[in-house]
Amino acid sequence: MKGKHSISITSRKATYHLELERKITVLKGNSGTGKSSLIRLVSEYLEYGKQSGIKLTTDTSVSLSVLTNHSDWEEMLSSVHDTLLFIDEDVRFLYSVTFQKQLWKADCYAVIVSRSGRFTALPYSIFGIYELVTVKKETNTATTLYRLYEERYDRGHFDLLLTEDSNSGFEMAKFAFENAEVISAGGNASVITELLKQSHVYHRICVNVDGAAFGAFIEPVLKYAETRGNIWISGPESFEYVLLNLNEIRRRLSSGQGEITRTYDFCDSSEYGSWEQYYEDLLKEITAKHLGFTYNKRKLNQWFLNRNCVNQYVDMLQKCFVARREAGGEE
């Protein structure tokens, strides 16, 4: 399944507008914000059709389905194709590692209601986390998805760069930030633990994570950064995404560079659980075809270790600092 998919759901009292572009969309927010109501409206429409009094329209021919506690999810996930799945947070198997791993492989997009978002076996993006914002219009309300987090540009000197990567991304960071301490957390789940250890030692800290797979871990890291005030989080989609944006590599992409500007049109959810995997394969293909070597995630080729590449790498990190979307702000 590929593409960006728009959905409108209208009942007598409310209208929802959704635009989905990734395999996993997580809806957060406090009780009473309409998350479960959205799932209920989709479910009623699928069961009763026009008799439900609900109007549901999509801009594509995708199928829709709602997973409940009574669903045979193993059968459904093994057979779905071009399907939008909706899952409420009270569905018990949602928190099963087995379910999350099978969803990761399925040919579908999933909208998951979850205040915690702690699906550690389901890599999903920081920018796949949304909240519902509702505006009242006379007797009706209009509810739209907005990203909970956004990217901001910043510049500055850091005493410590803490990266989740321990392989090629760590090598590049060590080369680029030669005047700072560079430490690997050894994985996305360990970032918060390492940050707590280091935050009182260093004055200014940059935390570098792969945004495409850090959704389950971003909230405690960002909340701690907001509390401390001396921590910045850079979350580009992945290290491979940063390398794909290097001028010499970017010009090897298709006209318009759609692979990185409209990844949803190129990354098939039946092949890739996250955009990070897609970017890695794309980078391997381009380096093998045009640069005389094949990118290796474990060991960075010397081709990248020069001042030109490093300057572009640092600039990309500075463009991708993660901040909480301000109330009332739009993308």
C-alpha positions as CSV (number, residue, x, y, z in Angstrom):
1,M,0.0,0.0,0.0
2,K,1.3,3.4,-1.0
3,G,0.2,7.0,-1.2
4,K,-1.5,9.7,0.8
5,H,-5.1,9.0,1.6
6,S,-7.8,11.6,2.6
7,I,-10.9,10.6,4.5
8,S,-13.9,12.6,5.5
9,I,-16.5,11.3,8.0
10,T,-19.6,13.3,8.7
11,S,-22.4,12.6,11.3
12,R,-25.2,14.8,12.4
13,K,-23.0,16.5,15.0
14,A,-19.5,16.2,13.8
15,T,-17.2,16.1,10.8
16,Y,-13.7,14.5,10.8
17,H,-11.0,15.1,8.2
18,L,-8.0,12.8,8.1
19,E,-5.0,12.7,5.8
20,L,-2.9,9.6,6.1
21,E,0.5,9.1,4.6
22,R,2.4,6.6,6.7
23,K,1.8,3.0,7.7
24,I,1.2,3.9,11.3
25,T,-0.8,6.9,12.5
26,V,-1.1,7.2,16.3
27,L,-3.8,9.4,17.7
28,K,-3.1,10.9,21.2
29,G,-4.9,13.4,23.3
30,N,-7.0,13.6,26.5
31,S,-10.3,11.9,27.1
32,G,-13.2,13.7,25.4
33,T,-11.2,14.9,22.3
34,G,-13.1,12.6,19.9
35,K,-10.6,9.8,19.3
36,S,-12.9,6.9,20.2
37,S,-15.9,8.6,18.6
38,L,-14.0,8.6,15.3
39,I,-13.5,4.8,15.6
40,R,-17.2,4.4,16.5
41,L,-18.4,6.4,13.5
42,V,-16.2,4.3,11.1
43,S,-17.5,1.1,12.7
44,E,-21.2,2.2,12.5
45,Y,-20.8,3.2,8.8
46,L,-19.1,-0.1,7.9
47,E,-22.0,-2.0,9.6
48,Y,-25.0,0.0,8.6
49,G,-23.9,2.0,5.5
50,K,-26.1,4.9,4.6
51,Q,-28.7,3.8,7.2
52,S,-26.3,4.9,9.9
53,G,-26.8,8.5,8.9
54,I,-23.0,8.8,8.5
55,K,-21.3,10.0,5.3
56,L,-17.9,8.6,4.7
57,T,-15.8,9.5,1.6
58,T,-12.2,8.7,0.6
59,D,-10.2,10.0,-2.3
60,T,-9.0,6.6,-3.3
61,S,-10.4,3.1,-3.6
62,V,-8.9,1.7,-0.4
63,S,-10.9,-0.6,1.9
64,L,-11.7,0.3,5.5
65,S,-11.9,-2.0,8.5
66,V,-12.1,-1.7,12.3
67,L,-10.3,-4.2,14.6
68,T,-12.1,-5.0,17.8
69,N,-11.6,-7.5,20.6
70,H,-13.7,-10.0,18.6
71,S,-11.6,-9.7,15.4
72,D,-9.6,-12.6,14.1
73,W,-6.7,-10.3,13.7
74,E,-4.2,-13.0,12.5
75,E,-6.5,-13.9,9.6
76,M,-7.2,-10.3,8.8
77,L,-3.6,-9.1,8.8
78,S,-2.4,-12.0,6.7
79,S,-5.0,-11.2,4.0
80,V,-5.5,-7.4,3.9
81,H,-4.6,-5.4,0.9
82,D,-4.8,-1.6,0.4
83,T,-6.7,-1.3,3.6
84,L,-7.1,1.4,6.3
85,L,-7.4,-0.2,9.7
86,F,-8.8,1.6,12.7
87,I,-7.9,0.3,16.2
88,D,-9.1,1.8,19.5
89,E,-6.9,1.6,22.6
90,D,-9.2,-0.7,24.5
91,V,-8.4,-3.6,22.1
92,R,-6.4,-6.0,24.2
93,F,-4.2,-7.6,21.5
94,L,-3.0,-4.2,20.4
95,Y,-0.4,-4.4,23.1
96,S,0.8,-7.9,22.1
97,V,4.3,-8.0,20.6
98,T,3.1,-10.8,18.2
99,F,0.3,-8.5,16.9
100,Q,2.6,-5.5,16.5
101,K,5.1,-7.5,14.5
102,Q,2.4,-8.9,12.2
103,L,0.9,-5.5,11.7
104,W,4.4,-4.2,10.8
105,K,4.4,-6.7,7.9
106,A,0.8,-6.2,6.7
107,D,-0.2,-4.5,3.5
108,C,-2.2,-1.7,5.2
109,Y,-2.2,1.6,6.9
110,A,-3.3,1.7,10.5
111,V,-4.9,4.4,12.6
112,I,-4.3,3.6,16.3
113,V,-5.9,5.5,19.2
114,S,-3.5,5.4,22.1
115,R,-2.6,7.9,24.8
116,S,0.6,6.1,25.6
117,G,1.8,5.1,22.1
118,R,4.2,2.6,23.7
119,F,4.3,0.1,20.9
120,T,8.0,-0.8,21.2
121,A,7.7,-3.7,18.7
122,L,6.1,-1.4,16.1
123,P,8.5,1.2,14.7
124,Y,6.6,4.3,13.9
125,S,7.6,7.9,13.2
126,I,7.6,10.9,15.5
127,F,5.7,12.6,12.7
128,G,3.1,9.9,12.6
129,I,1.8,11.0,16.0
130,Y,-1.3,13.3,15.8
131,E,-3.9,14.9,18.0
132,L,-7.4,15.8,17.0
133,V,-8.3,19.5,17.0
134,T,-11.9,20.4,17.0
135,V,-13.5,23.7,15.9
136,K,-17.2,24.4,16.7
137,K,-19.3,25.5,13.7
138,E,-22.8,26.4,14.8
139,T,-24.6,23.1,15.6
140,N,-21.7,21.0,14.1
141,T,-18.0,20.5,14.9
142,A,-15.1,20.1,12.5
143,T,-12.2,17.9,13.7
144,T,-8.9,17.7,11.9
145,L,-5.7,15.8,12.5
146,Y,-2.6,17.8,13.4
147,R,0.9,16.5,14.1
148,L,1.7,16.6,17.8
149,Y,5.3,17.3,17.0
150,E,6.9,19.6,14.4
151,E,10.4,20.3,13.1
152,R,12.2,23.5,13.9
153,Y,15.6,25.0,12.7
154,D,18.2,26.0,15.3
155,R,21.9,26.5,15.4
156,G,24.3,26.3,18.3
157,H,27.3,24.6,19.9
158,F,26.9,21.4,21.8
159,D,29.1,19.9,24.5
160,L,27.6,16.4,23.9
161,L,26.0,14.7,21.0
162,L,24.0,11.7,22.2
163,T,23.1,9.4,19.3
164,E,21.0,6.3,19.3
165,D,23.2,4.9,16.5
166,S,26.2,2.8,17.3
167,N,27.3,2.1,13.7
168,S,27.6,4.3,10.6
169,G,25.6,7.2,12.1
170,F,27.9,7.2,15.2
171,E,31.0,7.2,12.9
172,M,29.7,10.3,11.1
173,A,28.8,12.1,14.3
174,K,32.3,11.4,15.8
175,F,33.9,12.8,12.6
176,A,31.5,15.9,12.4
177,F,31.5,16.9,16.1
178,E,35.2,16.6,16.8
179,N,35.1,19.4,19.5
180,A,32.3,17.7,21.4
181,E,31.8,14.4,23.2
182,V,29.9,11.9,21.1
183,I,28.2,9.0,22.9
184,S,26.1,6.2,21.6
185,A,23.0,5.1,23.5
186,G,23.1,1.8,21.7
187,G,19.5,1.8,20.5
188,N,16.3,3.9,20.7
189,A,15.0,2.3,23.9
190,S,18.2,3.3,25.7
191,V,18.2,7.0,24.8
192,I,16.2,8.2,27.8
193,T,18.4,6.1,30.2
194,E,21.6,7.5,28.8
195,L,20.3,11.0,28.7
196,L,19.4,10.9,32.4
197,K,22.9,9.8,33.1
198,Q,24.6,12.5,31.1
199,S,22.3,15.5,31.4
200,H,23.9,16.8,34.6
201,V,27.4,16.5,33.2
202,Y,27.1,18.5,30.0
203,H,25.9,22.1,29.6
204,R,24.4,21.8,26.1
205,I,23.2,18.5,24.7
206,C,22.0,17.4,21.3
207,V,20.1,14.1,21.1
208,N,20.1,12.6,17.6
209,V,17.5,9.9,16.9
210,D,16.0,8.3,13.8
211,G,12.6,10.0,13.7
212,A,11.0,7.4,11.4
213,A,11.2,4.8,14.2
214,F,11.3,6.8,17.4
215,G,7.6,7.5,17.9
216,A,7.2,5.1,20.8
217,F,10.0,6.8,22.7
218,I,9.8,10.5,21.9
219,E,7.4,11.7,24.7
220,P,9.6,10.9,27.8
221,V,12.7,12.2,26.0
222,L,11.0,15.4,24.9
223,K,9.3,16.0,28.2
224,Y,12.6,15.7,30.0
225,A,14.3,18.0,27.5
226,E,11.6,20.6,28.1
227,T,12.1,20.3,31.9
228,R,15.9,20.7,31.7
229,G,16.1,23.4,29.1
230,N,19.6,22.5,27.9
231,I,18.7,19.6,25.6
232,W,17.8,19.7,21.9
233,I,16.4,16.7,20.0
234,S,17.2,16.3,16.4
235,G,15.0,13.7,14.7
236,P,15.5,13.5,10.9
237,E,13.7,10.4,9.5
238,S,16.9,8.4,9.6
239,F,20.7,8.7,9.1
240,E,20.1,7.3,5.6
241,Y,17.6,10.0,4.9
242,V,20.2,12.6,5.9
243,L,22.8,11.0,3.5
244,L,20.2,10.9,0.7
245,N,19.9,14.7,1.1
246,L,23.6,15.2,0.4
247,N,23.9,17.1,-2.9
248,E,25.9,14.5,-4.7
249,I,23.4,11.7,-3.8
250,R,20.2,13.8,-4.0
251,R,20.9,14.6,-7.7
252,R,20.8,10.9,-8.4
253,L,17.2,10.6,-7.4
254,S,14.3,10.9,-9.8
255,S,13.2,14.3,-11.1
256,G,11.7,16.3,-8.2
257,Q,13.4,13.9,-5.7
258,G,10.0,12.4,-4.9
259,E,11.7,9.5,-3.1
260,I,12.4,11.9,-0.2
261,T,9.8,14.6,-0.7
262,R,6.8,12.3,-1.3
263,T,8.1,9.1,0.3
264,Y,4.5,7.9,0.7
265,D,4.2,7.5,-3.1
266,F,7.3,5.2,-3.2
267,C,7.5,3.3,0.0
268,D,5.2,0.2,-0.1
269,S,3.8,-0.8,3.3
270,S,3.8,-4.4,2.3
271,E,7.6,-4.3,1.9
272,Y,8.6,-1.8,4.5
273,G,7.4,-1.3,8.1
274,S,8.9,2.1,8.2
275,W,10.4,4.7,5.9
276,E,13.8,4.1,7.5
277,Q,14.0,0.7,5.9
278,Y,13.1,2.2,2.5
279,Y,15.7,4.9,2.7
280,E,18.4,2.3,3.6
281,D,17.6,0.2,0.5
282,L,17.4,3.3,-1.7
283,L,20.8,4.5,-0.5
284,K,22.3,1.1,-1.1
285,E,20.9,1.2,-4.7
286,I,22.2,4.6,-5.5
287,T,25.7,4.1,-4.0
288,A,26.1,0.8,-5.8
289,K,24.9,2.2,-9.2
290,H,26.6,5.6,-9.2
291,L,29.4,5.8,-6.5
292,G,31.3,2.6,-6.8
293,F,30.4,1.1,-3.4
294,T,27.4,-0.2,-1.6
295,Y,26.2,1.7,1.6
296,N,26.7,-0.4,4.7
297,K,24.7,0.5,7.8
298,R,27.4,-1.1,10.1
299,K,30.5,0.6,8.6
300,L,30.5,4.0,7.0
301,N,32.4,4.3,3.7
302,Q,35.3,6.8,3.5
303,W,33.5,8.6,0.7
304,F,31.3,10.3,3.3
305,L,34.1,11.4,5.6
306,N,35.0,14.8,4.2
307,R,34.2,18.4,5.1
308,N,31.7,18.9,2.3
309,C,29.5,16.0,3.4
310,V,29.9,16.8,7.1
311,N,28.8,20.4,6.7
312,Q,25.6,19.2,4.9
313,Y,25.1,16.5,7.5
314,V,25.3,19.0,10.4
315,D,23.0,21.4,8.5
316,M,20.4,18.7,8.2
317,L,20.5,17.9,11.9
318,Q,20.0,21.6,12.7
319,K,16.9,21.6,10.4
320,C,15.3,18.7,12.2
321,F,15.0,19.7,15.9
322,V,11.8,18.3,17.4
323,A,9.3,20.6,19.2
324,R,5.8,20.1,20.5
325,R,3.3,21.8,18.2
326,E,1.9,24.9,19.9
327,A,-1.8,24.8,20.7
328,G,-3.7,26.3,17.8
329,G,-0.8,26.0,15.4
330,E,-1.0,24.3,12.1
331,E,1.5,22.4,10.0
